[in-house]
Amino acid sequence: MEAVADRIRADQPGRPVVCAYLELSEPTLAQGVKSLVAAGASRINVVPMFLGTGKHAREDLPLLVQELHTLHPNVAFHVQPAIGEDPRMTALMASIACEMPAP
């Protein structure tokens, strides 16, 4: 996940990006949002870096974003589907899975 953020920073230097975690690590989503809002963000795109839509993406994340919207009513939040549900990611994973090393 950090490598993805680094890639975004390299490709789009003016775009603020923060990694946040739902459990066991920091920054939390609330901490990440707070730092973005403090930097002037009025729109936040939440990208769940999950391979599938499990409990976190289906239940926990929507509740957290709802709480964050209550705390930051002037911020527009958009939550994307889990990254692993994107057909482009599925195609990339299938391509990687089918690669054979040279003999």
Protein Blocks (a to p, Z undefined) as FASTA:
>chain_A
ZZmmmmmmmmmmmlccddddfehpacdfklmmmmmmmnopabdcdddfbfbdcfklmmmm
mmmmmmmmmmmmmbccdddddfklpmklmmmmmmmmmpccdZZ
